[in-house]
Amino acid sequence: MFGVGSGCDTVCRTKVTDVAQNADNGARIARFGPFEADLQTQELRKSGRPIWLAGQSFVVLKMLLEKAPELVTREELQAALWPDDTFVDFEHGLNAAVNKLRETRSDSAEEPKYIETLPRRGYRFIGELERVSKKSEQIGGDASGSELAARAWWKLAALTASVFLLAGLGAYLIRSRPIHSLKKAHALTRLTFDAGLQSSVTWSPDSRFIAYSVGSRGGRSQLWEMSLVNSQMNRIAADDHLRDSPLWSPDAKRLVSFRYDFLTHDVRWVLWSPETRTEELIPDSSLADVTDWSPDGASLLVSRWNEKIQHTEIWLLPIAAAANASPAGRLLISEGAYDLGSAQFSSDGRWIVFQATRNLPSGSVSKLYVTLTSGGPWIPLTDGKYWDGRPHWSPNRKTIYFVSDRSSFYSNVWGIHFDPARGKPQGGVFAVTKFESPALMVPWHTPSVQFSLTQDHLVLTMEQVSGSIWMLENMDQ
């Protein structure tokens, strides 16, 4: 059901049962279908298994369950989710929170089982609901073994670092530890629900935010920042520029990103501050592809085109303290026969992993290498038989992750161990993910994949691809 006209019929079939004699006494457990929500601890379970749900989405769920079957207005939700002094795109943020809530329950706006939308008014819970106070639940006896196990699993999961994937049509959470193993199946939870194409994701080193690009129908892409603590979303720099490729600084106090002006055709990299919400131009960076920050946050690792050798090189570009200054960069890696890029520092700044590509008559070749930042020989990680790209270090410098199509028709994340003390790879390449369906897959075009890694969190651009057959009529007119 959808719309105001269906409201009466919905309310008539909604059943709410309060098991406790005083429905408002104490923290409550709400049960509906296979779901059980603890409104005090903000835990949600399905058939006894915990489900991850972001903070703002749970607040929406709690308000809907507490007022069921009555309407919760959009104004009530706005007041609960965002204080008066909070600057936020309310419509975008609320829709995202409700969409996440529906996704968790396999619900839809068109044919809702639990959450009904009343356009321009708000939402209400329409499913059969049972409310139980914790006091009455405790009187009823001890929890079952499966319930105790589920609670223990949830507490453990809360302490375990999570792995995130950002998809072309949404972001997904992957729970698994450690990252470098495919011994356990990964459980995914969708994180973003923007209308446009979502890509170019970066995870802040403090694990509190992601920043990503959202494409629009007009060909422009804008940057958004989302809190992983309360799911609050804010647009970064509200203007008509095309913005892409965000990258957090090591202290999470700055964000570097690409900016293109459609009117002047000016191409720039800019620094944005989440504290002041202002940006400044990076001097002498119009021709640079920024791939990483130096560990001290004082310089940027960039890929630059060398007109003389007709290939790209890897440079270290200092960030000038004064605006519009022109600091001299330092050439780190160059080779006349290869295009070099996707360079990444190890966490201690001693090593650099990078990608070297070359066009041959037989086809393109891509290899991964490691070298000392101070200079030295290239240490090969892969042999060039497959297209391997987007390398990234693990925080402990002992594993390098990358994207490759080496296993099948589909690309996936792979890894290889590296001994930073001896400067040698250890063992062979191993699989980290195994996506083998167009319903959710790593993009075929590996150079377009965006990659971000911090602690046990992996952020990766994904695609959801589907197709159908259509017929165009009246071709003779």
KOLBA-206674 format. One record per residue (C-alpha): residue in one letter; x, y, z. Coordinates in pm, 1 decimal. Layout:
- a, X, Y, Z .
...
//
This chain:
- m, 0.0, 0.0, 0.0 .
- f, 116.8, 350.9, -74.9 .
- g, -26.7, 692.3, -17.0 .
- v, -276.6, 864.3, 205.6 .
- g, -577.7, 700.0, 51.1 .
- s, -478.9, 356.4, 176.8 .
- g, -422.7, 472.6, 535.3 .
- c, -751.5, 355.7, 694.9 .
- d, -728.8, 5.6, 554.3 .
- t, -371.5, -21.2, 678.7 .
- v, -455.1, 85.8, 1032.5 .
- c, -749.3, -152.5, 1047.5 .
- r, -527.1, -455.4, 986.8 .
- t, -242.9, -342.9, 1217.9 .
- k, -230.4, -534.9, 1544.8 .
- v, -24.4, -415.7, 1840.8 .
- t, 5.2, -632.5, 2152.0 .
- d, 154.8, -510.4, 2481.8 .
- v, 256.4, -813.9, 2687.5 .
- a, 358.0, -610.7, 2993.4 .
- q, 75.0, -474.6, 3208.1 .
- n, 224.5, -127.0, 3184.2 .
- a, 332.6, -80.4, 2826.8 .
- d, 543.9, 224.8, 2910.3 .
- n, 729.5, 72.2, 3204.7 .
- g, 1097.8, 1.3, 3142.9 .
- a, 1303.3, -68.0, 2831.1 .
- r, 1115.3, -263.5, 2570.5 .
- i, 1161.3, -551.9, 2330.8 .
- a, 962.8, -517.6, 2005.9 .
- r, 888.1, -826.1, 1795.3 .
- f, 751.1, -826.5, 1442.1 .
- g, 775.9, -1110.2, 1192.0 .
- p, 1117.3, -1276.1, 1232.7 .
- f, 1263.4, -956.8, 1383.3 .
- e, 1328.4, -856.2, 1743.3 .
- a, 1446.8, -506.5, 1838.5 .
- d, 1589.0, -410.7, 2177.3 .
- l, 1496.3, -43.4, 2199.4 .
- q, 1737.7, 23.3, 2484.9 .
- t, 2059.4, -132.5, 2355.3 .
- q, 1970.1, -60.1, 1988.4 .
- e, 2020.9, -422.5, 1888.7 .
- l, 1825.5, -576.6, 1603.5 .
- r, 1802.5, -949.9, 1541.3 .
- k, 1644.8, -1163.1, 1271.6 .
- s, 1562.3, -1520.5, 1372.1 .
- g, 1804.6, -1480.7, 1662.1 .
- r, 2092.8, -1352.7, 1447.2 .
- p, 2213.3, -990.3, 1492.3 .
- i, 2172.8, -743.8, 1205.3 .
- w, 2387.5, -433.7, 1170.0 .
- l, 2178.2, -114.4, 1151.9 .
- a, 2322.7, 236.7, 1149.9 .
- g, 2235.6, 473.3, 1434.5 .
- q, 1991.2, 706.7, 1260.1 .
- s, 1804.3, 418.8, 1096.6 .
- f, 1755.2, 257.7, 1437.2 .
- v, 1623.6, 585.6, 1579.7 .
- v, 1364.8, 591.1, 1300.5 .
- l, 1272.6, 227.9, 1373.4 .
- k, 1241.6, 297.8, 1745.4 .
- m, 1006.4, 592.9, 1689.0 .
- l, 790.7, 393.6, 1447.8 .
- l, 763.7, 97.1, 1686.5 .
- e, 687.7, 313.7, 1988.7 .
- k, 408.6, 504.9, 1812.6 .
- a, 263.1, 215.9, 1606.6 .
- p, 13.5, 223.2, 1448.3 .
- e, 14.1, 603.2, 1462.9 .
- l, 186.6, 832.8, 1214.1 .
- v, 537.1, 962.5, 1285.8 .
- t, 565.3, 1296.1, 1106.8 .
- r, 867.5, 1410.2, 911.3 .
- e, 897.8, 1704.4, 1150.7 .
- e, 918.4, 1467.4, 1448.7 .
- l, 1186.8, 1263.6, 1276.3 .
- q, 1385.2, 1574.5, 1184.8 .
- a, 1377.3, 1698.8, 1545.2 .
- a, 1492.6, 1359.4, 1676.2 .
- l, 1767.9, 1301.0, 1419.6 .
- w, 1916.5, 1647.7, 1378.2 .
- p, 1936.9, 1928.2, 1637.8 .
- d, 1831.9, 2278.2, 1531.6 .
- d, 2191.2, 2392.0, 1486.9 .
- t, 2286.8, 2100.1, 1261.7 .
- f, 2352.8, 2182.9, 894.1 .
- v, 2234.2, 1887.8, 687.3 .
- d, 2031.1, 1803.7, 377.9 .
- f, 1727.6, 1680.9, 572.6 .
- e, 1535.5, 1525.9, 281.6 .
- h, 1838.8, 1336.0, 158.1 .
- g, 1938.7, 1217.7, 505.2 .
- l, 1590.6, 1105.7, 612.3 .
- n, 1523.9, 919.6, 287.1 .
- a, 1859.6, 743.1, 320.7 .
- a, 1783.2, 639.0, 680.9 .
- v, 1439.2, 501.8, 589.4 .
- n, 1573.4, 322.9, 281.7 .
- k, 1840.2, 151.2, 491.5 .
- l, 1569.6, 44.8, 733.8 .
- r, 1358.6, -102.6, 454.2 .
- e, 1657.1, -277.2, 297.4 .
- t, 1735.6, -453.6, 625.8 .
- r, 1380.7, -590.5, 636.2 .
- s, 1345.8, -667.2, 263.1 .
- d, 1061.7, -414.9, 263.4 .
- s, 957.4, -176.5, -15.6 .
- a, 780.7, 158.8, -42.0 .
- e, 547.0, 32.6, -314.4 .
- e, 424.7, -280.4, -130.7 .
- p, 521.9, -227.0, 233.3 .
- k, 504.1, -503.0, 491.5 .
- y, 623.2, -293.8, 785.4 .
- i, 679.5, 72.7, 698.0 .
- e, 425.4, 276.4, 505.5 .
- t, 501.9, 613.8, 350.3 .
- l, 245.0, 891.8, 369.1 .
- p, 374.8, 1141.9, 113.0 .
- r, 480.1, 1477.3, 257.1 .
- r, 351.9, 1370.2, 599.4 .
- g, 569.6, 1094.0, 738.7 .
- y, 579.3, 719.9, 804.9 .
- r, 402.7, 460.4, 1018.5 .
- f, 457.0, 100.2, 1117.8 .
- i, 186.8, -126.7, 972.5 .
- g, 303.9, -477.6, 1062.1 .
- e, 179.7, -699.4, 1342.5 .
- l, 373.6, -595.1, 1649.8 .
- e, 432.2, -743.8, 1994.6 .
- r, 585.5, -526.9, 2267.3 .
- v, 746.3, -692.0, 2569.6 .
- s, 907.4, -512.4, 2863.0 .
- k, 1245.0, -647.3, 2969.6 .
- k, 1104.6, -698.9, 3318.3 .
- s, 830.0, -930.1, 3197.3 .
- e, 1076.7, -1113.9, 2974.1 .
- q, 1305.4, -1178.3, 3271.3 .
- i, 1009.1, -1307.9, 3479.6 .
- g, 935.1, -1554.4, 3205.7 .
- g, 1263.9, -1740.3, 3267.2 .
- d, 1617.4, -1752.9, 3132.9 .
- a, 1691.8, -1690.7, 2771.0 .
- s, 1733.4, -1987.9, 2544.9 .
- g, 2074.0, -2109.8, 2439.9 .
- s, 2029.5, -1973.6, 2088.5 .
- e, 1931.4, -1631.0, 2221.9 .
- l, 2231.5, -1621.8, 2454.8 .
- a, 2458.4, -1724.4, 2170.7 .
- a, 2312.9, -1452.8, 1949.0 .
- r, 2370.6, -1189.9, 2216.5 .
- a, 2727.9, -1306.1, 2267.7 .
- w, 2782.4, -1302.0, 1889.5 .
- w, 2656.7, -944.9, 1869.9 .
- k, 2890.1, -822.7, 2145.5 .
- l, 3180.5, -993.5, 1972.9 .
- a, 3083.6, -842.3, 1638.7 .
- a, 3072.8, -497.3, 1797.6 .
- l, 3435.0, -540.9, 1900.2 .
- t, 3544.4, -692.8, 1570.9 .
- a, 3655.8, -460.4, 1293.3 .
- s, 3428.9, -466.0, 987.1 .
- v, 3498.3, -457.9, 617.3 .
- f, 3302.3, -222.6, 392.6 .
- l, 3243.6, -229.0, 21.8 .
- l, 3091.9, 61.7, -163.5 .
- a, 2889.0, -40.7, -467.2 .
- g, 2795.6, 148.0, -778.8 .
- l, 2438.1, 158.2, -656.4 .
- g, 2503.1, 139.7, -284.9 .
- a, 2751.6, 61.5, -12.2 .
- y, 2772.3, -279.1, 152.0 .
- l, 2919.5, -389.0, 482.5 .
- i, 3119.7, -711.2, 485.3 .
- r, 3174.4, -875.3, 823.1 .
- s, 3482.8, -1090.0, 827.4 .
- r, 3805.7, -1117.6, 1019.6 .
- p, 4079.1, -1125.7, 913.7 .
- i, 4054.7, -958.8, 572.1 .
- h, 4326.2, -1172.1, 414.6 .
- s, 4131.5, -1496.5, 428.5 .
- l, 3846.1, -1641.7, 227.5 .
- k, 3781.4, -1921.2, 478.2 .
- k, 3457.3, -1761.7, 600.0 .
- a, 3161.8, -1637.0, 399.1 .
- h, 3114.8, -1260.7, 404.8 .
- a, 2782.4, -1110.3, 516.7 .
- l, 2691.9, -788.7, 333.6 .
- t, 2473.4, -500.7, 450.2 .
- r, 2394.8, -210.6, 220.9 .
- l, 2507.3, 128.9, 349.7 .
- t, 2420.0, 396.1, 91.1 .
- f, 2098.7, 457.3, -98.3 .
- d, 2166.6, 763.3, -313.1 .
- a, 1979.6, 797.8, -639.9 .
- g, 2293.0, 853.9, -848.5 .
- l, 2594.2, 636.2, -919.4 .
- q, 2812.6, 611.8, -608.4 .
- s, 3186.6, 568.6, -651.8 .
- s, 3531.2, 698.3, -552.3 .
- v, 3496.0, 611.6, -186.6 .
- t, 3751.1, 683.2, 85.0 .
- w, 3744.3, 579.8, 448.3 .
- s, 3870.3, 825.1, 710.1 .
- p, 4161.3, 684.7, 914.7 .
- d, 3966.0, 736.8, 1238.0 .
- s, 3694.2, 504.4, 1096.3 .
- r, 3421.7, 764.0, 1159.5 .
- f, 3340.0, 881.4, 806.0 .
- i, 3334.6, 783.9, 443.2 .
- a, 3347.6, 1037.2, 161.6 .
- y, 3231.5, 940.6, -184.6 .
- s, 3116.9, 1070.4, -520.2 .
- v, 2753.1, 1065.5, -634.0 .
- g, 2687.3, 1107.8, -1005.6 .
- s, 2388.4, 1298.1, -1142.6 .
- r, 2190.0, 1281.4, -1463.9 .
- g, 2354.1, 1602.1, -1584.0 .
- g, 2694.9, 1436.8, -1596.7 .
- r, 2816.3, 1611.7, -1282.5 .
- s, 2931.0, 1427.9, -973.6 .
- q, 2926.1, 1571.0, -622.6 .
- l, 3101.4, 1465.3, -304.6 .
- w, 2916.0, 1357.8, 7.1 .
- e, 3037.1, 1283.2, 356.2 .
- m, 2857.7, 1020.7, 566.7 .
- s, 2907.8, 952.9, 936.1 .
- l, 2935.6, 584.5, 1021.4 .
- v, 2843.1, 669.6, 1379.9 .
- n, 2496.7, 818.0, 1320.7 .
- s, 2455.2, 797.4, 937.7 .
- q, 2431.8, 1175.9, 908.7 .
- m, 2509.4, 1288.4, 554.8 .
- n, 2645.4, 1623.6, 436.2 .
- r, 2728.0, 1748.4, 92.2 .
- i, 3085.0, 1867.6, 46.7 .
- a, 3098.5, 2204.8, -131.1 .
- a, 2755.5, 2285.1, -276.4 .
- d, 2833.5, 2419.0, -624.1 .
- d, 2815.1, 2319.8, -990.8 .
- h, 3168.9, 2186.8, -1021.9 .
- l, 3235.5, 1823.7, -1101.7 .
- r, 3402.4, 1667.2, -799.6 .
- d, 3556.6, 1322.3, -767.6 .
- s, 3835.8, 1106.1, -621.1 .
- p, 3831.1, 1211.6, -253.3 .
- l, 4115.7, 1101.2, -26.8 .
- w, 4137.5, 1157.2, 350.4 .
- s, 4457.3, 1282.0, 511.8 .
- p, 4623.4, 1060.1, 777.0 .
- d, 4483.8, 1275.8, 1060.4 .
- a, 4134.0, 1288.2, 900.9 .
- k, 4141.9, 1668.9, 918.5 .
- r, 4166.8, 1729.5, 542.6 .
- l, 4022.7, 1579.5, 227.9 .
- v, 4192.6, 1613.8, -108.1 .
- s, 3973.7, 1575.8, -417.9 .
- f, 3953.1, 1647.1, -789.6 .
- r, 3756.8, 1951.1, -910.6 .
- y, 3657.3, 2049.0, -1264.5 .
- d, 3496.7, 2381.2, -1359.9 .
- f, 3256.0, 2337.5, -1651.8 .
- l, 3263.4, 2709.3, -1739.6 .
- t, 3638.1, 2777.3, -1737.2 .
- h, 3750.7, 2414.0, -1789.3 .
- d, 3990.6, 2462.6, -1499.9 .
- v, 4116.1, 2130.5, -1361.2 .
- r, 4234.3, 2136.1, -1002.7 .
- w, 4296.4, 1932.3, -691.8 .
- v, 4165.6, 2099.1, -377.9 .
- l, 4198.2, 2057.3, -1.3 .
- w, 3876.6, 2061.1, 202.5 .
- s, 3847.0, 2097.4, 579.0 .
- p, 3557.9, 1915.4, 753.0 .
- e, 3597.2, 2152.2, 1048.0 .
- t, 3566.7, 2484.9, 863.6 .
- r, 3391.7, 2334.8, 558.5 .
- t, 3610.6, 2547.4, 331.6 .
- e, 3858.3, 2450.9, 60.9 .
- e, 4182.8, 2580.0, -88.1 .
- l, 4355.5, 2507.4, -414.8 .
- i, 4660.8, 2282.7, -423.8 .
- p, 4927.1, 2478.5, -615.4 .
- d, 5077.3, 2331.0, -929.2 .
- s, 4856.2, 2023.1, -929.7 .
- s, 4641.6, 2057.7, -1240.8 .
- l, 4826.7, 1778.8, -1421.9 .
- a, 4870.3, 1544.7, -1122.4 .
- d, 4670.8, 1233.7, -1034.7 .
- v, 4676.6, 1217.3, -656.0 .
- t, 4704.6, 859.6, -526.9 .
- d, 4811.2, 886.8, -159.7 .
- w, 4918.2, 1108.4, 129.8 .
- s, 5260.5, 1082.3, 288.4 .
- p, 5232.5, 932.2, 639.3 .
- d, 5310.8, 1271.9, 797.0 .
- g, 5040.8, 1445.2, 592.6 .
- a, 5289.1, 1700.2, 454.3 .
- s, 5300.0, 1578.4, 93.2 .
- l, 5096.2, 1404.9, -173.0 .
- l, 5200.7, 1108.0, -384.5 .
- v, 5102.7, 1189.4, -743.2 .
- s, 5127.3, 1050.5, -1093.7 .
- r, 5242.9, 1304.9, -1354.6 .
- w, 5269.6, 1302.6, -1731.4 .
- n, 5617.3, 1354.3, -1875.0 .
- e, 5588.1, 1503.0, -2220.4 .
- k, 5945.6, 1415.4, -2309.4 .
- i, 5924.4, 1040.5, -2248.9 .
- q, 5547.9, 1022.4, -2320.1 .
- h, 5478.0, 828.8, -1998.8 .
- t, 5359.9, 899.9, -1644.8 .
- e, 5596.7, 917.2, -1349.3 .
- i, 5555.1, 909.2, -970.6 .
- w, 5627.8, 1231.6, -783.6 .
- l, 5611.6, 1356.5, -425.5 .
- l, 5436.5, 1695.0, -411.4 .
- p, 5467.8, 1900.7, -90.0 .
- i, 5160.4, 2089.7, 27.4 .
- a, 5260.8, 2454.3, 61.2 .
- a, 5163.7, 2634.4, 377.6 .
- a, 5088.8, 2950.6, 179.4 .
- a, 4802.8, 2955.8, -69.7 .
- n, 4898.4, 2962.7, -440.0 .
- a, 5263.9, 2895.5, -364.8 .
- s, 5462.3, 2677.5, -605.3 .
- p, 5658.7, 2416.2, -412.7 .
- a, 5899.2, 2202.4, -609.5 .
- g, 5802.0, 1838.6, -627.8 .
- r, 6047.2, 1550.7, -615.2 .
- l, 6063.9, 1276.9, -877.8 .
- l, 6056.1, 935.2, -708.4 .
- i, 6005.4, 670.3, -977.9 .
- s, 6039.4, 688.0, -1356.6 .
- e, 6089.0, 440.1, -1640.8 .
- g, 6082.9, 531.7, -2008.2 .
- a, 5892.9, 220.8, -2118.3 .
- y, 5611.6, 216.7, -1859.4 .
- d, 5326.6, 432.3, -1733.9 .
- l, 5350.6, 441.0, -1354.3 .
- g, 5062.7, 507.5, -1115.9 .
- s, 4840.1, 390.8, -827.2 .
- a, 5134.0, 447.8, -592.4 .
- q, 5081.0, 390.8, -219.6 .
- f, 5306.5, 446.8, 81.5 .
- s, 5350.4, 180.9, 346.3 .
- s, 5234.6, 306.4, 687.2 .
- d, 5592.1, 389.7, 793.7 .
- g, 5668.9, 563.5, 463.2 .
- r, 5965.0, 334.8, 389.4 .
- w, 5814.6, 146.5, 94.6 .
- i, 5605.3, 236.9, -208.6 .
- v, 5390.0, -10.8, -399.4 .
- f, 5288.6, 94.4, -750.1 .
- q, 5144.0, -23.3, -1080.6 .
- a, 5342.2, -27.5, -1406.3 .
- t, 5151.6, -59.8, -1734.7 .
- r, 5272.7, -94.1, -2089.8 .
- n, 5102.1, -115.9, -2427.2 .
- l, 5245.6, -390.1, -2650.6 .
- p, 5134.5, -514.2, -2996.0 .
- s, 5000.4, -825.5, -2823.9 .
- g, 4800.5, -619.4, -2572.4 .
- s, 4836.1, -419.5, -2250.8 .
- v, 5047.6, -547.4, -1961.5 .
- s, 5007.1, -449.8, -1596.8 .
- k, 5249.3, -541.9, -1319.3 .
- l, 5280.7, -452.9, -951.6 .
- y, 5613.2, -358.3, -793.6 .
- v, 5750.1, -245.3, -457.4 .
- t, 6048.4, -16.3, -411.1 .
- l, 6213.1, 181.5, -132.5 .
- t, 6097.0, 543.4, -104.9 .
- s, 6463.9, 641.4, -88.8 .
- g, 6524.0, 465.7, -421.6 .
- g, 6642.0, 123.3, -530.6 .
- p, 6549.1, -173.8, -747.9 .
- w, 6191.3, -263.8, -833.8 .
- i, 6075.2, -574.5, -649.0 .
- p, 5812.5, -759.2, -860.6 .
- l, 5492.4, -876.5, -693.3 .
- t, 5305.8, -1005.7, -1000.2 .
- d, 5422.9, -1141.6, -1334.6 .
- g, 5204.7, -943.8, -1577.9 .
- k, 4999.1, -1239.2, -1699.3 .
- y, 4683.5, -1072.9, -1564.0 .
- w, 4564.9, -716.4, -1524.2 .
- d, 4656.7, -640.1, -1163.2 .
- g, 4590.6, -291.0, -1029.5 .
- r, 4497.2, -60.2, -742.1 .
- p, 4750.8, -196.4, -488.2 .
- h, 4715.1, -100.3, -120.6 .
- w, 4916.0, -182.1, 191.0 .
- s, 4771.3, -334.3, 503.4 .
- p, 4831.0, -119.7, 815.8 .
- n, 5098.5, -361.0, 944.1 .
- r, 5285.4, -341.3, 608.4 .
- k, 5284.2, -721.3, 576.4 .
- t, 5012.7, -763.9, 312.1 .
- i, 4941.8, -588.9, -17.0 .
- y, 4588.7, -602.8, -155.5 .
- f, 4499.3, -542.8, -518.8 .
- v, 4229.5, -598.0, -781.6 .
- s, 4275.5, -864.0, -1047.8 .
- d, 4080.9, -1068.6, -1303.0 .
- r, 4311.1, -1369.0, -1261.1 .
- s, 4053.0, -1622.6, -1142.0 .
- s, 3760.8, -1594.1, -1382.6 .
- f, 3555.5, -1362.8, -1598.1 .
- y, 3502.7, -1140.0, -1292.7 .
- s, 3755.7, -923.0, -1110.1 .
- n, 3808.6, -966.0, -736.8 .
- v, 4027.8, -849.8, -452.1 .
- w, 4349.0, -1046.2, -406.8 .
- g, 4643.6, -1023.3, -172.1 .
- i, 5006.2, -1117.6, -131.5 .
- h, 5217.2, -1118.1, 183.9 .
- f, 5529.9, -902.8, 198.9 .
- d, 5822.8, -904.1, 441.2 .
- p, 5910.4, -534.3, 498.3 .
- a, 6230.3, -625.0, 683.7 .
- r, 6374.0, -837.9, 401.7 .
- g, 6199.2, -656.0, 118.1 .
- k, 6057.8, -971.0, -40.1 .
- p, 5711.4, -1110.3, -117.7 .
- q, 5617.3, -1420.6, 79.6 .
- g, 5417.4, -1707.9, -66.8 .
- g, 5176.4, -1683.1, -354.2 .
- v, 4878.5, -1467.8, -437.0 .
- f, 4557.2, -1549.2, -245.2 .
- a, 4190.5, -1457.6, -298.6 .
- v, 4017.1, -1214.4, -61.7 .
- t, 3674.4, -1188.8, -229.4 .
- k, 3482.6, -1408.2, -468.2 .
- f, 3219.1, -1207.8, -655.5 .
- e, 3099.2, -1401.5, -959.3 .
- s, 2766.3, -1245.2, -1048.2 .
- p, 2668.9, -922.8, -1228.0 .
- a, 2422.4, -864.1, -943.1 .
- l, 2721.8, -748.4, -736.4 .
- m, 3068.7, -740.3, -882.8 .
- v, 3395.8, -552.2, -903.4 .
- p, 3390.9, -335.8, -1220.4 .
- w, 3537.8, -503.3, -1527.0 .
- h, 3746.0, -195.6, -1603.6 .
- t, 4002.1, -230.9, -1325.7 .
- p, 4159.4, 117.5, -1369.0 .
- s, 3822.0, 271.2, -1273.8 .
- v, 3807.5, 82.9, -941.8 .
- q, 3851.5, 299.7, -631.5 .
- f, 4008.6, 140.6, -328.4 .
- s, 4054.1, 245.6, 35.5 .
- l, 4189.0, 51.1, 331.2 .
- t, 4227.5, 122.5, 700.6 .
- q, 4274.3, -128.1, 981.7 .
- d, 4035.1, -414.2, 892.0 .
- h, 3810.3, -195.4, 676.7 .
- l, 3817.1, -238.6, 301.5 .
- v, 3630.9, 10.4, 80.2 .
- l, 3596.4, -83.6, -283.9 .
- t, 3394.9, 42.3, -579.3 .
- m, 3140.9, -218.8, -688.1 .
- e, 2886.3, -250.7, -967.2 .
- q, 2535.2, -390.0, -989.5 .
- v, 2454.0, -477.1, -1350.0 .
- s, 2122.6, -594.6, -1491.3 .
- g, 1959.3, -594.6, -1832.0 .
- s, 1635.4, -668.9, -2010.4 .
- i, 1500.7, -680.9, -2364.3 .
- w, 1284.0, -395.7, -2490.4 .
- m, 1086.9, -339.4, -2810.7 .
- l, 1056.9, -6.3, -2990.7 .
- e, 730.3, 22.1, -3181.7 .
- n, 603.1, 239.4, -3468.1 .
- m, 932.8, 231.7, -3652.7 .
- d, 754.8, 302.7, -3984.5 .
- q, 634.0, 643.1, -3868.4 .
//
